[in-house]
Amino acid sequence: MIHTSPEGFAFRSAVLDDAERVAELWNDRSEATRGERPSTPERVRRNWDHPKFDLTTDSLLVFAANGTLIGYTHVRDVKDPPVDVFAGYSVHPDHDECAWLWDALFFWMAGEARRVLPRAPADARIALVAGASDEDVIAQRELERHGFDHSRTFHRMAIGFEGPAEPAAALHGVAIRTFAPGTDDEALVAAHREAFADHYGHLEQPFEADLADWRRLMAENDFDPQLWLLACDAGDGEIVGFCVGYAEAPGDPSRGLIDELGVRPAWRRRGIARALLLSAFGTLQRKSVAGVVLTVDSENRTGATGLYKSVGMHPVRVQHTYVKELRPGVNLVAG
């Protein structure tokens, strides 16, 4: 369903060939708000590539009369049960003051998100989740105008390599090695599920669904098993911690990316996360990157922010998460 709009504008769902123009729209907004162009058609297509995401029903494009893409949104209903629906959106900065355009996008996303109501547990809270960068005050204004409440703040942290990376300290009873595709897949998924069970927004999924998600990451061109590090019990080889890295950060190919860092609860407070992080720094530095970035929950319960600061990282960007409650009830996700 589309909200009322002026004549001469066109609406349709996206197709795969639209990835380039959607990436350009994301980049135009990002450049106007924070001076970066991080999106690529490949990243857009990767975001669309999920068995529970259907471009025909889950996306909307808005075109001006001259054929220029000026608005985009999608909804991703990928959890089981579908209690959190994730929305993405972008408006070309030249149209920031077009209230009807923001209304059209947010009216559509809320309507589409409500399709999950019959499939969710009857007593469960249903929420629509979206985000906005700290610099994008217009997007924050529109989220709040359309009934979203600020829920969480995430920090992008960075470090530049000005000399050799600090070596990781030896760990008693724990060895760090690289990931072996096809051999470590299921054990890594099990470790990740346990390490992130209390993470903000977490909802445990069927094991096979998580495994399929990880294997999709391993099929991507930027997957490098040398940058996926595992901390293992020196006795039985059990994976007790992990660090998932990439040689290029989105929008900044000069820096590497730490995408996931976690330690199983029973193994925390032993220096494992620090050792994994410093080992990843060393590996990335040998690949000639200028530094590393990662994202951390500002309210992380494990003290991750303090760890990152202790190795020389500092905040460089702030991202906000907003939530709109579509139906009240029992919150099934970790808070």
C-alpha positions in Angstrom: 0.0 0.0 0.0 1.4 3.4 -1.0 0.7 6.7 0.9 -0.7 9.6 -1.1 1.9 11.4 -3.3 2.0 14.1 -5.9 1.4 13.2 -9.5 4.3 12.3 -11.8 6.1 10.0 -9.3 6.4 6.3 -9.9 6.5 3.4 -7.4 7.6 -0.2 -7.9 9.4 -3.0 -6.3 13.1 -3.5 -7.0 14.8 -6.1 -9.3 18.4 -7.3 -9.2 19.4 -4.9 -11.9 18.5 -2.0 -9.6 21.4 -2.7 -7.3 23.6 -0.1 -8.8 21.1 2.7 -8.6 20.2 1.8 -5.1 23.8 1.8 -4.1 24.1 5.3 -5.6 21.1 6.5 -3.6 22.6 5.1 -0.4 25.9 6.8 -1.3 24.4 10.2 -2.2 22.8 10.3 1.2 25.9 9.0 3.1 28.1 11.6 1.3 25.7 14.4 2.2 25.5 13.4 5.9 29.0 12.1 6.7 31.2 12.5 3.6 31.5 8.9 2.6 30.3 6.6 -0.2 30.5 3.1 1.4 27.9 1.2 -0.6 28.5 -0.9 -3.7 26.1 -2.9 -5.9 27.7 -6.1 -4.6 26.8 -5.1 -1.0 23.2 -4.2 -2.0 22.8 -7.6 -3.7 24.3 -9.4 -0.7 21.7 -7.7 1.5 19.0 -8.9 -0.8 20.4 -12.5 -1.0 18.5 -14.3 1.8 16.0 -17.2 1.4 13.4 -15.3 3.4 13.8 -12.0 1.4 11.7 -11.5 -1.7 12.4 -8.3 -3.7 9.0 -8.4 -5.3 7.2 -8.1 -1.9 9.8 -6.7 0.4 11.2 -3.7 -1.4 9.9 -0.3 -2.8 11.5 2.2 -5.1 10.3 5.7 -5.7 11.1 7.6 -8.9 10.8 11.2 -9.9 9.1 12.2 -13.1 12.5 12.3 -14.9 13.2 8.6 -13.9 15.7 9.5 -11.1 15.5 7.2 -8.0 14.7 9.4 -5.0 13.5 6.9 -2.4 14.1 3.3 -1.4 13.0 1.0 1.4 12.9 -2.7 2.2 11.7 -4.9 5.1 13.5 -8.0 6.1 11.5 -10.7 8.0 14.3 -13.2 8.5 13.8 -14.3 12.2 11.9 -17.3 13.4 9.5 -16.4 15.0 9.2 -13.1 13.2 9.1 -10.8 16.1 11.6 -8.3 14.8 11.3 -6.9 11.3 14.3 -5.0 10.0 13.8 -2.0 7.7 16.3 -0.2 5.4 15.5 3.1 3.8 17.1 6.1 2.0 15.9 9.4 0.6 17.9 11.4 -1.8 19.2 14.5 0.2 17.7 16.9 -2.4 14.3 15.6 -1.3 14.8 15.8 2.5 11.9 18.2 3.0 9.4 16.2 0.9 7.2 15.0 3.8 5.1 13.0 1.4 8.1 11.0 0.4 9.1 10.1 3.9 5.5 9.3 4.6 5.3 7.0 1.6 8.3 5.0 2.7 7.5 4.7 6.3 3.8 4.0 5.7 4.7 1.2 3.3 7.4 -0.3 5.6 5.0 -0.4 8.6 2.2 -1.9 6.5 4.5 -4.6 5.0 6.0 -5.4 8.4 2.6 -6.1 9.9 2.3 -9.1 7.5 4.2 -11.1 10.2 1.5 -10.7 12.8 -0.5 -13.9 12.0 2.8 -16.0 12.0 4.1 -14.7 15.4 3.3 -16.1 18.8 0.0 -14.5 20.0 1.5 -13.0 23.1 4.8 -11.8 21.5 5.8 -8.2 21.1 6.4 -7.3 17.4 8.8 -4.5 16.5 10.0 -2.7 13.4 13.7 -1.9 13.6 15.6 0.8 11.7 18.7 2.9 12.0 20.2 6.3 11.4 23.7 7.7 11.6 24.4 10.3 14.3 25.0 12.9 11.5 21.7 12.2 9.8 19.5 14.4 11.9 16.8 14.5 9.2 16.4 10.7 9.2 16.3 10.8 13.0 13.6 13.4 12.9 11.6 11.3 10.4 11.9 8.1 12.4 10.6 9.9 15.5 7.8 11.6 13.5 6.7 8.1 12.3 6.5 6.6 15.8 10.0 5.1 16.3 11.8 5.4 19.6 15.5 5.4 20.1 16.6 2.0 21.4 20.4 1.7 21.2 23.6 3.4 20.2 26.5 1.7 18.4 30.0 3.1 18.0 32.3 2.5 15.1 35.8 2.4 16.5 39.1 2.6 14.6 42.9 2.2 15.0 45.6 3.3 12.6 48.8 1.3 12.4 51.7 3.7 13.1 54.2 0.9 13.9 54.2 -2.9 14.4 51.0 -4.2 16.0 51.3 -5.1 19.6 51.9 -8.9 19.9 49.3 -11.0 21.5 50.2 -12.5 24.9 50.5 -16.2 25.2 47.4 -17.8 26.7 47.5 -20.6 29.3 45.7 -23.6 27.9 44.4 -21.9 24.8 45.8 -21.8 21.3 44.9 -19.5 18.5 44.6 -20.8 14.9 42.9 -20.0 11.6 39.5 -21.3 10.6 39.3 -24.5 8.5 36.3 -24.2 6.1 34.2 -27.4 6.0 35.8 -28.7 9.2 35.1 -25.9 11.7 31.8 -24.7 10.3 29.4 -26.3 12.9 31.7 -25.7 15.9 32.1 -22.0 15.0 28.3 -21.6 14.8 27.9 -23.3 18.1 30.5 -21.0 19.7 28.9 -18.0 18.2 25.4 -18.9 19.4 26.7 -19.3 22.9 28.9 -16.1 22.9 26.1 -13.9 21.6 23.1 -15.4 23.5 22.8 -12.3 25.7 23.7 -9.8 23.0 21.2 -6.9 22.3 18.6 -8.0 19.8 19.6 -11.7 19.8 16.9 -14.3 19.2 18.1 -17.8 18.9 17.4 -19.4 15.5 17.3 -23.0 14.4 20.9 -24.2 14.2 20.6 -25.1 10.5 19.5 -21.6 9.7 22.5 -20.1 11.4 24.8 -22.5 9.7 23.3 -21.6 6.3 23.9 -17.9 7.1 27.6 -18.5 7.9 28.1 -20.6 4.9 26.7 -17.8 2.7 29.5 -15.6 4.2 32.1 -18.2 3.3 30.8 -18.2 -0.3 31.5 -14.5 -0.7 34.5 -13.2 -2.6 35.9 -11.3 0.4 36.0 -14.4 2.6 39.6 -15.2 3.7 40.0 -18.1 6.2 43.3 -16.6 7.3 41.3 -13.7 8.8 38.9 -15.9 10.7 40.7 -16.7 13.9 39.7 -19.3 16.5 40.8 -19.6 20.1 40.7 -23.3 21.1 41.1 -25.3 24.3 44.6 -26.7 24.0 43.3 -30.0 25.5 40.3 -31.0 23.5 40.4 -28.4 20.7 36.9 -26.9 21.6 36.4 -23.5 20.1 36.1 -21.1 23.0 36.5 -17.8 21.1 36.6 -16.4 17.6 37.4 -13.3 15.6 36.0 -12.8 12.1 37.9 -10.3 10.0 38.0 -8.9 6.4 40.8 -7.2 4.5 38.6 -4.3 3.5 36.1 -2.3 5.5 33.0 -1.0 3.7 33.8 2.4 2.2 37.4 2.3 3.3 39.5 -0.3 1.5 42.6 1.0 3.3 41.4 -0.4 6.6 40.6 -4.0 7.6 37.3 -4.9 9.4 36.7 -6.9 12.5 33.1 -8.1 12.0 32.7 -10.5 14.9 34.6 -11.0 18.1 33.3 -13.3 20.9 34.2 -15.5 23.7 32.1 -18.2 25.4 30.9 -17.0 28.8 32.8 -19.7 30.8 36.0 -18.6 29.1 35.7 -14.8 29.6 38.1 -12.7 31.7 41.1 -14.7 30.7 42.5 -12.4 28.0 41.2 -14.4 25.1 39.3 -11.6 23.4 42.4 -9.3 23.6 44.7 -12.0 22.3 42.3 -12.7 19.3 42.0 -9.0 18.6 45.8 -8.4 18.7 46.4 -11.5 16.6 43.9 -10.2 14.0 45.6 -6.8 14.0 48.9 -8.5 13.2 47.5 -10.6 10.4 45.8 -7.6 8.9 48.9 -5.5 9.2 50.8 -8.1 7.2 48.2 -7.6 4.5 49.3 -4.0 4.3 46.2 -2.4 5.6 46.5 1.0 7.3 44.4 0.2 10.3 41.2 -1.6 11.5 37.6 -0.6 12.2 34.8 -2.4 14.1 31.4 -1.7 15.6 30.5 -2.1 19.2 27.3 -1.8 21.2 27.7 1.2 23.6 26.0 -0.8 26.3 27.8 -4.1 25.7 27.8 -6.1 28.9 31.1 -7.8 28.4 33.2 -4.6 28.6 34.1 -4.7 24.9 34.3 -0.9 24.6 37.0 -0.8 27.4 38.9 -3.6 25.7 39.0 -1.8 22.3 40.1 1.4 24.0 42.9 -0.4 25.8 44.5 -1.6 22.5 44.4 2.0 21.1 41.0 2.1 19.3 38.9 5.2 19.4 35.3 6.1 18.4 35.0 7.6 14.9 31.2 7.3 14.2 27.9 6.8 16.0 24.9 4.8 14.7 21.5 4.8 16.3 18.9 2.0 16.4 15.3 2.9 16.5 12.3 0.6 17.2 8.6 1.0 16.5 6.3 -1.3 18.4 3.7 -2.8 16.0 2.1 -4.9 18.7 2.7 -5.0 22.5 3.5 -8.2 24.2 6.3 -10.4 25.6 9.7 -9.3 24.3 11.4 -12.5 23.1 14.7 -10.9 22.0 17.6 -10.1 24.3 17.7 -6.5 25.5 
